[in-house]
Amino acid sequence: MDTLRFLDILGFVCGLAYLYFEYKASIYLWIASIVMPAVDMFLYYKAGLYADFGMAVYYCMAAIYGYVVWRYSGKTDDGLRTELPVTRFPQRFVVPATIAFAAVWLFIYWLLTSFTNSSVPVTDSFTTALSIVALWALARKFAEQWLLWLVVDAVCTVLYIYKGIPFKALIYGFYTVVAVFGYRKWLKLSI
């Protein structure tokens, strides 16, 4: 088995664990959020998906942030800290999040076209920029983060088929379906 295929399968297994924990709104998703992107860094670099490689580095760092926010940002009525509850995406964040997404997309596109041999700079930069916003929304435990992931996952499924990493494509296809159910579940959990 070649290295690309092995990394693809290993990332698939880690992705299943991550998805299970995310669906359950379990803080353990952040542990999987360290292991899975560590594997993905090697996979994406070998496949020439440089923005995705950078995104995997970001995921590792953001996993620490997400864990801390989930674990210590909630408060009970008596002022004690508790795990952050699931909430809805505040309207005041829509415009800033959209502007941040567009700016990051353009910046990553520029990096890819200027400094790499990426064969898919528009798509790679799009999914990376939207993933950055989606991961921030996940760290804040907003139910609508699932809608952002739905778009990322659907686009990545096609991209990974195109780039010849079928197990990664399969897990992202699965993520696409689960995003619909995850969103519905998190809406019920939201306060």
C-alpha positions in Angstrom: 0.0 0.0 0.0 1.4 3.4 -0.9 1.8 6.2 1.6 -1.0 8.3 0.1 -3.5 5.5 0.4 -2.4 4.6 3.9 -2.7 8.3 5.1 -6.1 8.5 3.3 -7.4 5.5 5.2 -6.0 6.6 8.6 -7.5 10.0 8.1 -10.8 8.4 7.3 -10.8 6.4 10.6 -9.9 9.5 12.6 -12.6 11.5 10.7 -15.3 9.0 11.8 -14.3 9.4 15.5 -14.3 13.2 15.1 -17.7 13.2 13.4 -19.2 11.0 16.1 -18.0 13.4 18.9 -19.1 16.5 17.0 -22.6 15.1 16.4 -22.9 14.3 20.1 -21.6 17.8 20.9 -18.9 16.1 23.0 -15.8 18.0 24.0 -13.8 14.9 23.0 -14.1 16.1 19.4 -11.2 18.4 20.1 -8.9 15.5 20.9 -9.8 14.0 17.5 -9.2 17.5 16.1 -5.6 17.2 17.0 -5.0 13.7 15.7 -6.9 13.9 12.4 -5.2 17.1 11.1 -1.8 15.8 12.0 -2.4 12.8 9.7 -4.0 15.1 7.1 -0.9 17.4 7.0 1.1 14.6 5.4 -1.8 13.5 3.1 -2.5 17.0 1.8 1.2 17.9 1.2 1.7 14.6 -0.7 -1.4 15.3 -2.8 -0.4 18.9 -3.5 -3.3 20.4 -1.6 -1.2 23.2 0.0 -4.1 25.3 1.3 -5.6 22.2 2.9 -2.2 21.4 4.4 -2.1 24.9 5.9 -5.7 24.3 7.1 -4.6 21.2 8.9 -2.0 23.1 10.8 -4.7 25.7 11.7 -7.0 22.9 12.8 -4.4 21.6 15.3 -3.9 25.0 16.8 -7.7 25.8 16.8 -8.4 22.5 18.6 -6.7 23.8 21.7 -8.7 27.0 21.4 -12.0 25.1 20.9 -11.4 22.8 23.9 -10.7 25.8 26.2 -13.7 27.7 25.0 -16.0 24.7 25.3 -14.6 23.7 28.7 -14.4 27.1 30.4 -16.7 29.6 28.7 -20.0 28.6 30.0 -21.4 29.9 33.3 -24.1 28.7 35.6 -26.6 31.0 37.3 -24.4 31.1 40.4 -21.4 32.3 38.3 -19.5 29.0 38.3 -17.9 27.9 35.0 -19.4 25.1 33.1 -19.2 23.7 29.6 -20.4 26.1 26.9 -24.0 25.4 25.7 -25.1 25.1 22.1 -26.5 28.4 20.9 -27.6 30.1 17.6 -25.3 32.1 15.4 -25.9 35.8 16.4 -27.0 38.1 13.6 -24.3 40.6 14.6 -21.7 38.1 13.4 -23.1 37.5 9.9 -21.5 40.5 8.1 -18.1 40.3 9.9 -18.0 36.5 9.3 -18.8 37.0 5.6 -16.2 39.7 5.2 -13.6 37.6 7.0 -14.4 34.6 4.7 -14.1 36.7 1.5 -10.8 38.3 2.6 -9.3 35.0 3.7 -10.5 33.3 0.4 -8.9 36.0 -1.7 -5.7 35.9 0.3 -5.3 32.2 0.2 -6.1 32.2 -3.5 -3.3 34.8 -4.0 -0.9 32.6 -2.0 -1.7 29.5 -4.0 -1.4 31.2 -7.4 1.7 33.1 -6.5 3.8 30.6 -4.6 2.6 27.0 -5.4 1.8 24.8 -8.3 -1.8 24.1 -7.1 -4.0 22.8 -9.8 -7.2 23.8 -8.0 -6.5 27.2 -6.3 -10.0 28.5 -6.4 -11.6 25.5 -4.9 -8.8 24.8 -2.4 -8.8 28.4 -1.2 -12.6 28.5 -1.0 -12.9 25.4 1.2 -10.0 26.5 3.4 -11.4 30.0 4.0 -14.9 28.7 4.7 -13.4 26.0 7.0 -11.7 28.7 9.0 -15.0 30.4 9.6 -16.8 27.1 10.3 -14.2 26.0 12.8 -14.5 29.4 14.6 -18.3 28.9 14.7 -17.9 25.3 16.0 -15.5 26.6 18.7 -18.2 29.1 19.8 -20.7 26.1 19.7 -23.1 27.8 17.2 -25.7 25.4 15.7 -25.3 27.0 12.3 -21.7 25.8 12.1 -23.2 22.7 10.6 -24.5 24.7 7.6 -21.0 26.0 6.9 -19.6 22.5 7.1 -22.3 21.2 4.8 -21.0 23.5 2.0 -17.3 22.7 2.8 -18.0 19.0 2.9 -19.9 18.8 -0.4 -17.2 20.8 -2.2 -14.4 18.8 -0.7 -16.1 15.5 -1.7 -15.8 16.5 -5.3 -12.4 18.0 -4.9 -10.9 14.9 -3.3 -12.4 12.6 -5.9 -10.7 14.8 -8.5 -7.4 14.7 -6.7 -7.5 10.9 -6.4 -7.9 10.5 -2.6 -11.1 8.4 -2.5 -11.2 7.6 1.2 -11.0 11.3 2.1 -13.7 11.9 -0.5 -15.8 9.2 1.1 -15.5 10.6 4.6 -16.4 14.1 3.3 -19.4 12.7 1.5 -20.5 11.1 4.7 -19.8 14.4 6.5 -22.1 16.1 4.1 -25.0 13.8 5.0 -24.3 14.0 8.7 -24.1 17.8 8.6 -27.9 17.8 7.9 -28.7 15.6 10.8 -26.1 17.4 13.1 -27.7 20.7 12.4 -31.1 19.4 13.3 -29.8 17.8 16.5 -27.9 21.0 17.5 -31.0 23.1 16.9 -32.8 21.0 19.5 -29.9 21.3 21.9 -29.6 25.1 21.5 -30.7 27.5 24.2 
